[in-house]
Amino acid sequence: MKAYLWRRLGQSVPTLLGVVLLVFGLFKGFGGDPAEILGGLNASAAQVQQIRTQLGLDQPLWMQLGLFLKQVLTLDWGLSWATHEPVSQLLASRLPATLTVMLPILLLDTTLATLLALAVAAVRGSLTDRLLMVLTTVALSISFLVYIIVGQWLLAFELGWFPVQGWSSSLWTNLALYAPLPVLLAVLVGVSPQTRLYRSFILEEIGQDYVRTARAKGLGERAVLLRHVLRNALIPIVANVSVQLPGVFVGSFLIETFFSIPGLGREVLLAVNRSDYPVIQAVTVYLALLTMSINLLTDVLYRLIDPRVVLR
């Protein structure tokens, strides 16, 4: 296991280097002139040149690349061009709000979808199974924006169960007051496709020979599902969660914007609108690191779930 971990970490280095070069090339080739963007339409040529000098954009390209590589290695991204706040401090201050919403969504989405998939797989072919599949199909055809608009109107404006928007400095206040509505709506959107997918994983395992053997030995249906089927179905379920996890943070952009949550997603959208390149570059590299870490963790979880899995 240790040799595998070291080998994977070594393989991550060229991957990360490729991401860094790609990000640098995209910003330099297609991002426009940051000095002109920051200077505005009324800035003179001298003012634009002064901004370019302050940002180090008048230096040779290889020096700019060296500075960017140094920022990646030290995780010191300098100052935000828009707020003049250290980028690392800016992102660190926004991360708790994102985690307060995204972690409950991920946990509830995965848990509820797995339980529902087990339940309908146990009564596969029945009216309950068909009815739930119809409901999930209908839910899949509705846009997330519709859930947000209708949810805010019905649950917040009409019924007054939740505040429409807001956030506080207290974790418990956020969890109890401001996070439940966006979490509820996001789970309603995400649980439908996951239930259908996890149901197919479980049904595939139910048709295996080891299940018939377990039943022949006298094990009850509940024991077969929980002790044998679920454990084997967890491998593709974990793989699916790992693939979707980076997308959960990307999905936070929409949630945080509509519910005025001061998280990373909202900050990235503001950075894009303000052409705040240091913030955008930092988030892009961090997402690449997150994706590689998740892939490594997923492989380790495979081995913990099923010791027969060989890590190579």
N, C-alpha and C positions, 0 to 999 in steps of 0.2 A: 504493500500500500504506500509506504513512504517513497519508494523508488518511482512509483506511478505519479505521485503528487509532484515530486521534483521534476519529472519528465514533462508533465503538463504545464507546470510553471515556466519551464524553459521554452516550451512551445508557444506560450502566451506572449513572450517578449517580441518575436518578429510580427505577431499579429497586431499587438499594440502599436509597434513602430509603423506598420502599414496604415493603421487608422490615423495615427498622428500625421503622417505625410499626406494622407488623403484629405484630412481636415485642413491642413495648412495650404495645400494646393487649391482646394475649393474656395477658401476664403480669399486667396490671392488672385485666383483666376476669374472668379465669378462674383465676388462680394462687392465690387465697386471700390471706389476710393473712400476709405473711412474719414479722411480729413475733410473731404468735400461734404460728406454726409453730416458730420458733426458741425462743420462751419455753417451750414445752411445756405439758402439761396442768395442771401445778401452779403456773404463773406467775400472779402477781397482776395486776390491771389496771394498777397502777403500774409493774410490771416490764415489761409489754407496751408501755406508753406510752414507757418509757425506751428500749427497743429500737427502737421506731418512730422516736424522735427521733434516735438514733445512726445509723440507716440513712437518714435524710432522708425517711422516708415520711410525715411530718407536714407536709411542704411542699406548696404548690399543685401540681396536676397538671402545669401547663405548666413549672414549675421542674424537676420530676422528669424530664420529657421533655427539657428543655434539658441536664440533667446526662447523660442517656443518650446524646444526640447528641454531646456533648463526649467521652464515653468512646469512641464509635465513631470519631470523627475522630482522636483521639489514641492509640487502641488501648490506653488505660489504663483497665482495668475495675475498678480499686480492689482491695479485699481480698475473699478468699473468706469467706463468712459462716460456714462450718463450720471451716476450718483457720486463718483469719486470715492466709493467705499471699497475696501479690500474685497476682491471677488470671493476668496475662501470664506471670509466672515459673512458675506452676503448670502452665500449658498448654505452655510451652516445655520444661519438664523432662519432660513426658510424650510429647511429639511424637517424639523419636528412637525410642522403643520401638515406637510405632505404625508408623513408616516402616520399621523393621527387618523387620517382618512383612508389611506391606501392599505394599511395593514389589516384593519377590520374588514375591508372589502375583500381582500385576498383570502383571509381565513374563512369568512362566512360563505363566500362564493364556492370555494373548494369543498368545504364541509357539507353544505346543503346540497350541492350537486352530487356529491358522492353518496350521501344518504338517500336522496331521491332516486338516483340510478339503481342503487341496491334494492330499494323498495319496489320499483316498477319491474326490475329484472326478476324479482321473486314471484311476481304475478304476471309474467310476460304473456302477451296474447289476450289478456283479460280486458274488460271495459275500462278499468282504471288505467291500465298501461296505454291504451289507445287514446283515452281522453287526455292524459298528461302529455302525450306526444303532440296532440292537436294544439293544446294550450302553448306548448313551447314553440311550435311552429308559428303560431300567431304572434307570440311575444318577439320572436326573431325578426318579424317583418316590420316592427315598429322602431323608428329611429330613437336613439338615445336623447336627442333634443326634445322629442315629443314627451318622453318620460319626465325630463326636467321641467318643461313648461307646465304640463298637466300636474305633476307632483307639487310644484311650487304653488300653483293656483289652488288646487284642491286641499292639500294637506297643510299649507301655510296660510294662504289668504282666507279660504272659506272655513276650514275647520279650526285653524289656529293651533294645530298640534305642534308645529315647529316654527322657528323663525325662518324667514325667507333667506336672509343673508346675515353674515356677521362672524366674528372670531374674537377670542379673548386671549389673555396671557396665561390663563389657568388651564392645565391639561384636562382636569376633571370637568370643568365647565364646558370645554369644547366637546368632550366625549358624550356628555349628558345632554347638551343643548344644541350645539351647532353641527356636529358631525352626523347625528342619526339620519337626517333627511338625505343628504348626498350619499351616504353609505347605503341606505335603503334603496334608493333609485338605481344606484350602480349595481347592487346585487340583483335586483329585479331584471336588469338588462343582461348581466353576465351568467346568471344561473341557468337560463334556458339552453343556450348552446352547449354549456358544459354538461348539463344533465343528459342531453341526447348523445354527446360524445362518450361520456363515461358509461352510459347504458350499453353502448356498442362494445366497449372494452370488457364489461362484465359478462355480457351475453357470449362473447367469444370464448371467455374462460369457462363458462358453464358448459359449453359443448365439448370440453376436453375430456380425455380418458380418465384423468385422475379424479374428476368429479364423480363420474360413474362408479369408480372404485370406492370412493368415500361413501357414497350412498349405499353401495352393496355391503359395506361393513356395518351399516346400521346407523350412520350419523344422520341427525336431523337436518332439515333444510337450512335452518338458521346457522347451525354449526358449519355446514358446508360453505355457505355464503361468507360468513365472517372469518373463519379460520383458514379456508383454502382459496376460495374464489377472490375475495377482496385482496388478499396478500399478493396474489399474482397480478391482479388488475392494477395494483398500485404502481407498478413499473411504468406503464404508458400514462397513467394519471400524473405521476411525478414529472414525466417528460413533458407533458402538455403544460403543466403549471410553470415549469422552468422556461419554456418557450414564451409563455404569455407574461411572465413577470416583468421584463423590461417594458412591455406594452402597457402594463398597469400604470407605470410612472408617466408614460406618454399620455395615457388617458386622463391623468390628473389635470392636464392643461384645461380641458373642457370643464371639469367639475369645479376647479378652483376659480375659473373665470366667472362662471354663472353664480357661484355661491360666495364670491368675494373672500376666498380663503387665501391668506398670504403665504402660499407654498411655492415650491420650486416650479411647478407648471405655470402658474401665473407670472412668476418672475421671468421665466424663459420667454413667454409671449411678449412681455414688456421689453425684454432685451432685443427681441427681433424687431419690434416696432421702432425702437430707438437705435437700432444698428449697434448695439453694445457687444462688439465682437468678443472681448475677453470672457464675458459671461457665457455666451453661446459656445465658445471653444471649450471652456471648462466643463460645461454640462455634457457636451458631445463626448469628450474623453472619459468623463466619469460614467456615462452610460455604457461605453465600450468596456470599461473595467468591470462594471456591474454584470454585464452580459457574460463575460469570460468567467467571472467568479461563480455565477449561477450555474454555468455549464459544468464547472469543476465540482461544485457541490452536488449537482444532480448525479454525476457519475458515482460519487461516494455514497449517495443515498441508494443507488441501485444495489450496491454491494451489501449495504445494511439490510435492505428489504429482502434480497435474495442472495445468499452467500455463494450460490453457484455462478453468479455473474462474474466473468473474468475481465478485469480492467487491463487494458492494453494501451 
